[in-house]
Amino acid sequence: MKKLFFTSTVLLTGLLLAGCAPVKHEATHTETGFQVEKHSTHFHTKKHNSVAPKIDLHKKYKGFALTTVPEEYRGTWYRADPYSKKATKLVITTHTFNGYLTYRKTDPNLKLDHNSEKQNKEYAGNAVMISTDSGALKERGFLDTVALILKLLMV
């Protein structure tokens, strides 16, 4: 049994290592008559597009209307991240919340269900729903169950 386990482990390791790095072997002959191998590794570089995706202000969602973020909430904010020692950057503009378009719910009878396949297709995209209640800005995705609440402190 130990021999079978060892053999399968060696085979699996060999298969995994074979796919890790592409190596090109070239054999050359030198003046001394010895054969020398050159190893060259080829890496594929991925070009990162630094252009931000274009936001479509005319996109319509059933039961929602494009809304404007109140002026006192606009700007660049930093919030604490409970799982990291770093702060998370939050950018709020006139019609965007961290790059997502802001909408308000206009149909009070619209029932959103995150388990609905039809609604997941219909409300997909870079959009969030916001509302302002008692001095707080509430933001959540159309089908999310949890909202991010921002409250301004008066100093």
Disulfide bonds with the S-S distance in Angstrom:
none
